[in-house]
Amino acid sequence: MVPKSLLLGFLTGGTVVGLITLLWAPTSGKETRKKLLENKNLVVEELNELKQNLLEIKDSATIVSTEGKSAVIEFVQDVKVALQGWKADTSEIKDELAKELKELGQTIEDLEKQLSPSLEK
């Protein structure tokens, strides 16, 4: 929608400038028509260049959005792989910590049993 508004603005501005030129022209009709034709060609060239630039911007935006989408998908896949690796690595550590905690709990129970008779005296 923005390119249409921009193009409409250029066309409206060109029309207004053309009318003002006709109304306030200090030169003869023949010279004014010649200047209008020259300006018309210039405006047409500029509009064609603007159209080309807008098409290039559109193509670039399409490419960027496509590449961005694939980059995001690749990033998400990399994060998933990294998380799976982390879970696998921490799984062994988790099991080892659980085993050590169990042994520590058993050691505490043994110490409590050994200290109970001496505390009762």
C-alpha positions in Angstrom: 0.0 0.0 0.0 2.8 2.4 0.7 4.3 2.3 -2.8 0.8 3.1 -4.2 0.5 6.1 -1.9 4.0 7.2 -2.8 3.3 6.9 -6.5 -0.1 8.7 -6.1 1.7 11.5 -4.2 4.3 11.9 -7.0 1.5 12.0 -9.7 -0.6 14.5 -7.7 2.5 16.7 -7.1 3.4 16.5 -10.7 -0.1 17.5 -11.8 -0.2 20.4 -9.3 3.2 21.7 -10.5 2.1 21.4 -14.1 -1.0 23.4 -13.5 0.9 26.1 -11.5 3.4 26.3 -14.3 0.7 26.8 -16.9 -1.0 29.5 -14.8 2.1 31.4 -13.9 4.1 30.8 -17.0 6.2 33.9 -17.9 6.9 32.5 -21.3 4.9 31.9 -24.4 2.7 28.8 -24.9 5.2 27.2 -27.3 8.1 27.5 -24.9 5.9 26.4 -22.0 4.8 23.3 -23.9 8.5 22.5 -24.7 9.4 22.8 -21.0 6.4 20.7 -20.0 7.5 17.9 -22.5 11.0 18.0 -21.1 9.7 17.8 -17.5 7.3 15.1 -18.5 10.1 13.0 -19.8 12.1 13.6 -16.7 9.2 12.7 -14.4 8.5 9.5 -16.5 12.2 8.5 -16.2 12.2 9.2 -12.4 9.0 7.2 -12.0 10.5 4.3 -13.9 13.6 4.4 -11.8 11.4 4.5 -8.7 9.4 1.5 -9.9 12.6 -0.4 -10.5 14.0 0.5 -7.1 10.7 -0.6 -5.4 10.9 -3.9 -7.3 14.5 -4.4 -6.1 13.4 -3.6 -2.5 10.6 -6.1 -2.8 12.9 -8.8 -4.1 15.4 -8.1 -1.4 12.7 -8.3 1.3 11.5 -11.6 -0.1 15.1 -13.0 -0.1 15.8 -11.7 3.4 12.5 -13.2 4.8 13.2 -16.5 3.2 16.8 -16.6 4.4 15.7 -15.4 7.9 13.1 -18.1 8.1 15.6 -20.9 7.2 18.2 -19.4 9.6 15.6 -19.5 12.5 14.6 -23.1 11.6 18.3 -24.1 11.6 18.9 -22.3 14.9 15.9 -24.0 16.6 17.2 -27.4 15.3 20.7 -26.7 16.7 19.2 -25.7 20.1 17.2 -28.9 20.2 20.3 -31.0 19.4 22.3 -29.1 22.1 19.5 -29.7 24.7 19.4 -33.4 23.9 23.2 -33.6 24.3 23.0 -31.7 27.6 20.3 -34.0 28.9 22.4 -37.0 28.0 25.4 -35.5 29.6 23.6 -34.5 32.8 21.7 -37.8 33.0 24.9 -39.6 34.0 25.8 -36.9 36.5 22.3 -37.0 37.9 22.4 -40.8 38.4 25.8 -40.5 40.0 24.6 -37.7 42.4 21.6 -39.8 43.3 23.8 -42.7 44.1 26.1 -40.5 46.2 23.2 -39.0 48.1 21.9 -42.4 48.9 25.3 -43.4 50.2 25.5 -40.2 52.2 22.1 -40.9 53.7 23.2 -44.4 54.6 26.4 -43.0 56.2 24.3 -40.6 58.3 22.0 -43.4 59.4 25.0 -45.5 60.4 26.5 -42.6 62.3 23.2 -42.0 64.1 23.1 -45.6 65.1 26.6 -45.5 66.4 26.0 -42.3 68.3 22.6 -43.3 69.8 24.0 -45.7 72.5 26.6 -43.1 73.6 24.0 -40.4 73.8 21.6 -42.5 75.9 24.3 -43.0 78.6 
